[in-house]
Amino acid sequence: MKFLIDKHNKVDILFIAEGTYPYVRGGVSSWIHQLISGLKHYRFGVVFMGSRPEDYGEIAYEFPENLDLLVVSYLFDDPSRPKIQSIEGDQKSIENVEYIHEWFKNHEDSLPQELQKLNFYTDKVSESFFLYAHRSWEYIEKKYNERASDIPFIDYFWTVRNIHSPIWVIARIAKLLEGRCTTVHSPSTGYAGFAGALLAFNDKIHYVLTEHGIYTKERKIDLLTNDFLSYRKFDIFKKPDENDVIKEMWVRFFEGIGRFSYKRADVILSLFAGAQSVQIVYGASESKCRVVPNGVDVKKLGSVIEKRPFIIPNVITLIGRVVSIKDIKTFIRAIRIVQRDIPDIQGWIVGPTDEEEQYAQECMDMIQTFSLSENIKFLGFQNILDVLPKSGILTLTSISEGMPLVVLEGFAAGLPAVTTDVGSCKELIYGGLGEEDLALGAAGEVVSIANPSALAKAYLKLLQNSDYWHACQQTALARVNQYYTQELFFKTYDEIYQKAMQPWQE
């Protein structure tokens, strides 16, 4: 753990950012930066929790003056981990290990008092015991024989180790930050949510939880594509059930720490009604839940409308990371279909290509195979104020999203959208905040996931019908100005923080 900023004072709001701010652009990172920059009367801190240092590049933001604390830590590469040593271990520690393991596996509605205490993780079940004790090995071996003997023991062993090891890193973070904040705010459940809950329990402070997407649901999508496991075999040598068992172990763990976060949070926020419903299914108390949509700077973004050409540009712009969850390949296939009717169609991909380099290369190879190098361009990072007025459609082809800020930014710049049916996209494009919102009409089109034909049809519908395009543009502008302004967003969070700054009572 390293302090990159420490002004040696107690901050008002401490964000726990898992793999996002300040090293990753867009999405949750932009949201955190927006809140810190916009609510200047609060002093903020950020704890960045990443996987390993080599997984991240340089800091991607210029820090606001009111960021007083920045701590960087890595869950899977922590130099504070105890040195390898032979430990016998005691029976009480084994009982405590089983206690914590069983709760996180089964996550009953009640939250045991012991698991709420920081010293349970620092004293009663030490990291040295978990990693190196003979009794710990015997316990893992016992559970393997009971639950997973059909898969190789080494897969099971390293999965248990890698799932649980970050708990002690998080405990050290919480210990290090005792008394350093008035309110803790996590933008997700997962390890960040667990850290926020543990710090809130320890310091007896308010805990605000905002979920941009449903963390556990998203982990179900990408768990098997990450490289958390230290030991992996080539897929061809795996039994069909091996991935299922390993995936189930991760998913049940994340469900458990998600429930842990929900139990401690004072308020549980989501970006749209559909996400709130899923939170309740996963264990959030309905009485704590509230929807707070994102907001954008409509004045700044609206200033580019006058730069738009009179003729709708044959340019379809996708702003986002070139990663598999964004399904860039479906976008490429859709452009190939559109090109048959509009030969000069342009597909602009605006975002980084270095997060999943192999996937990005596969996308580039696909463009070459389809002979689309003149039609599809990777533009990297761009100022959206330059890109949006040159575009005819903003698109999003993801297989999972929360409430994408980029759609709202496009609306504010007078740009209709075509998206997949993920997250809040249907609500944004067709309306979902009441009868008045629905009456505004459509601000574009929503199609099914991984359906290039449907995407192409929607693109053509807008680009080949200027009356429909302009109707969607007017709806987009009306909707974003009425329901999704930055001013409303800041006002709502200011009210939430004011309440959270009050003394916490059990």
ABEGO torsion letter per residue (X at the ends): XBBABBAGBBBABBBBBBGBOAABBEEAAAAAAAAAAABAABBBBBBBBBABAAABBBBABBBBAABABBBBBBAABBAABBBBBBBAEBAAAAAAAAAAAAAAAAGBABBBAAAABAAAAAAABBAAAAAABAAAAAAAAAAAAAAAAABBAAAAAAAAAAAAAAAAAAAAAAAAABGABABBBBABBEAAAAAAAAAAAAAGBBBBBBBABBAAAAAAAAAAABAABABBBBAAABBAAAAAAAAAAAAAAAAAAAAAAAAABABBBBABAAAAAAAAAAGBBAAABBBBBBBBBAAAAAAAAAABBABBBBBBBBBEBBBAAAGAAAAAAAAAAAAAABAABBBBBBEBAAABAAAAAAAAAAAAAAGAAAABBBAEBBBAAAAAAABABBBBABABBBBBAAAAAAAAAGBBBBBBBBEAAAAAAAEAAEAAAAAAEBAEBBBBBGBAAAAAAAAAAAAABAAAAAAAAAAAAAAAAAAABAAAAAAAAAAAAAAAABBBBX
